[in-house]
Amino acid sequence: MSEQNFKNDKNSGHLGDALARKTVRWLLVAYDSVVFFFCWLVFFMLHPSMKEMPPVSTSVGYLLAGYVSFFGMRFLLKCYKQIWRYGAMRAFARELAACLLGGFFLLALGTVLTKTFFVMQVPFMRLISVVAPYIVVSMSLRVFYCYLYIYARSDK
């Protein structure tokens, strides 16, 4: 990137996009994966909101569908190619859009799974109880990271 373009982007408030690398931040993908699996375990497997627990095959099917939905949207919207500490509101808006689109895609994919692969239908509210906390936790960790970065720089 030329220095003039960098200065223009820096002045326009989109520094996160100006400094974005062409590579994916795989450590952030791994970190988000751990958070996703933790939320899925707590809110889908351990939370006793259904009369009977879904079979393991259904749970794994929905887990994979959720993973593909959320992370597919994040890769599609290039959430892992930006530098978060410089991203400001544009980065958070992109992340929120990816999470919401991933959640809607998971709900649609859940309907397809029940009709084509004959897996047990998981109630709509059960899927929402996984999607909503994951979005909140994911976004909260991003805000916390940015806050720590800003706080650490303000002492210098």
N, C-alpha and C positions, 0 to 999 in steps of 0.2 A: 504494500500500500504506500502510495506516495505521501510525503509529509504534508502536502497541502490538503489532501483528502482527509488525513488524520486530524488536522487542525479544524477543518470544517465539521467533521463528525463530532469532535470534542466540544466545539462551540454549540452544536445543535442539541446536545444532551444525549446523544446516542453513542456514547463512548464504548459501551459493551459490544455493540455491533462493529464498531471501528477496530477494536482490538481482538475481535473474534478470530480464532485460529481456524485453519481448515481441518484440523483434526478433532475427533470426538474426545471428550474428557471421560475416559473409561473408568477412572476412579469414582467420579460422580455417578456414573451408571451403576457401578457396583454398590455404592452407598445407597442410592435410591432403590436398588433391588432388595437390599437387606430391609429397608423400611417397608417396602411393599410386602415382602414375605411375612414380616412381623405383624403388620396390620391384617393381612389375610389370615394368619394363624389365630390371632386374638379375636377378630370380629366375625370370621366365617366358621372356624373350626371349634373354638373354645366357648364362644358366647352361646348360652343355651336359649336361643330365641325360637328354635323350631321344635316341634314335638318329637321328631326323630332326626337323628343326624344323617346327612346325605352319605351315600356310600363313597368309598375312597376314590373310585373312578370318576364320580361326579365332581367331587371336590378338586381333584387334579385337573379335570377338564376345565372347570371354571377358573382355576388358578392360572392355567396356561392361557386361557382366553383373556383374562384380566391383564396378565403380563404383556401379552401381545398388543392388547388395546392401548394400555397406558404408554408403554415404551415405544410402540409404533408411532403414536401421535407425537410423542416428544421428539423422536428422530425426524419425523415428517416436518414438524415446525422448528427444527434445529435448536431445540432447547439445550442440547449438550454441546453445541458449538459456540456458545457465548461465554464470556467471562462474567461470572455472577457479581463479583464485587464492584464492577463498573456498570452493570446493566441497568440499574435504576428501575423505574416503573415499566418500561418497555419489556424488560426481561421477565418481570413478574406477570405482566399481562399475557405474554406468550406462554409462560408456564401454566397459568390458570386456564387459558384456552385449551392447551394440550390436555390438561387433566379433565376438564369438562367434556371435551370431545372424546377422550378415551373412555370416560364413564358412560357416555351415551352409546358408544360403539360396543362396550361390554354388555350393556343391557340388550342391545339388538342381537349381539352374538349369542347371548344366553337364550333368546327365543329360538334362534336357528339351531343351537345345540339340542334343545329339547325336542324339536320337530324332526331333525334329521338323524341324530346319533342316538336317540332314545335314552338320553340320560335323564335322571330325575329333575323335574322342574324345581328350580330354586325360587322362592317367592321374591317378588320385586323389592320388597322392603329389606330383605336379607342382603341383596346385592347393594342396595343404597347404603345399608349399614356398614358395608366394606368400603365403598367408593368415597363417601363423605369424610370419614375419619382419615383416610389416606390422603385426600386432597388437603385437609386441614394440617395434618402432620408434615406433609411434603412442603407446603407453602410456609409453614411456621419455621421449619429448619432453614429455608432459604432466607427468610427475613432475619432470623437470628444470626446467620452467617454474615449477612450484609451489615447488620448492626455491630457485630464484633469487629468487622473490618473498619468501619467508620470510627468506632470507639478507640481502636488501637491506633489509628492515624491521628486522632485528635489530641493525644497525649504528647505527640512529638513536636 
